[in-house]
Amino acid sequence: MLSAMIPFQFPGLPGVGCAFSLRAFGSVSLAGGAERAASEQRRVSLPSLLGVSAFAEVHQVHGTRTIFEPEAQPPRQPPVEQADGMATSRPDLALMIKTADCQPILVAHASGRFVMAVHAGWRGNRQGYPQKAVEEFCGHYGLEPRDLWAVRGPSLGPAASEFVNFAEEWGQEYLPWYEEACRSVDLWQLARSQLESAGLLPGRILSLDLCTFENWRMFFSYRHARRMGSEDGRQGSFIWIRPA
């Protein structure tokens, strides 16, 4: 697992597992053409690699919808349900978020009985999705946000998140996270702020501060691939409840 994934463990939560895949593992999305067979085999191997029985995923659309108690995903088929987050109380089912610069945010309750995975691109941040997802998660399961842990995985860092049309794409309310000199938005701090606004304790918001653009040899990066005029894949971020 160490050669293909970065394992992560929430402090004092042995019953919850997390992992972030690397470029070396290959893209977790289904490719077309000659790459299809390799993509399918890679996805078939995910449960055994993670130590779970199955995984769930959604067709991510940069929106604000969260699905509760998703079904396991057939590895050889693309997801159909459109959403950008999933939450479950089912042990042994990994929730998978696919990214290539966007922020994967994994959330766990201190009891170890409830977990959530969120895909937050800049559009998701612009719509306040991290905060909304936490609020819906707590409302659905009757949880207190102060009892949650969160970790943000590798994603576009502050030095690489340039927005040349900030006024049109963002607006004045996001000026606290905008650096005019380099025309960049600190998406890492923006997501943290939204999680804190949802009620998470600052000390329970963790992160892997690895920029996908600047570390493109380690991670897939949409912006780097676009600059180079090439196609790129998606890495996976996973969270699951270990069986008792």
Residue, then its C-alpha position, 0 to 999 in steps of 0.5 A: m500500500l505504501s508505494a501506491m497510497i499515502p495512509f492517514q490516521f485520525p488521532g485516537l480513531p483506530g476504527v476509521g481508515c483513510a488513504f490518498s492514492l498517488r500518481a504511481f498507482g494510476s488513475v482511479s477513473l475509468a479510461g476509454g480505448a486501449e486503457r479501459a482494461a487497465s483502468e478496470q483492473r486497477r479499480v478491481s484491486l482497490p478493495s483488497l489494497l485498502g482492506v475493505s469489501a467494496f467502495a462507493e463513488v459518485h459522478q462529481v459535478h462541482g455541485t453541493r449535493t451529498i448522498f447518504e448511505p450510498e451503494a457499493q460501486p461495481p468497479r468496472q462501471p462508471p458511477v451514475e448518481q450525480a453528487d459531490g459528497m457521500a456519507t455512510s455508517r456502513p463498515d467496510l465500505a470505502l467512500m472514494i473522491k476523485t481529484a486532480d487539483c480539487q480538494p478532497i475533504l474526509v470527515a469522521h465522527a469521534s465515535g468512529r461510526f460515521v464518515m463522509a467524503v467531500h469533493a470541493g473544487w473552487r466552484g464548491n468552495r464558492q458555493g460554501y459546500p464544505q460548510k453545507a456538507v458538514e451541516e447536512f452530515c450532522g443533521h442526518y445522523g444527529l451529530e455535533p460538529r465539535d465531535l468531528w475530525a476532518v482532513r484535507g488531502p493533496s490539492l491545488g496550493p496557494a501559489a498555484s491557484e491563480f484566478v485572473n477573473f477573480a471579480e467575476e468568478w468570486g466576488q468581494e466576499y472572498l477578498p480575505w483569501y485573495e492575494e492580488a499580487c499573484r492573483s491567487v485564492d488560498l483555497w486551503q484556508l478558505a476550506r478551513s474557514q468554512l469547516e470552522s464556520a460549520g462548527l469544527l474545532p480548529g485543532r481537529i481540522l488537519s491537512l496534507d499540505l501538498c500542492t498537486f500542481e507543484n508536485w505533479r510527478m507525485f499527483f495528477s494535476y489538471r492545471h499542469a496537464r492543461r499547461m502541457g497540453s496533455e491528458d491526465g488522470r484522477q487520484g482517489s481519496f478514501i475513508w472507511i469504517r473498519p469492521a469491529 
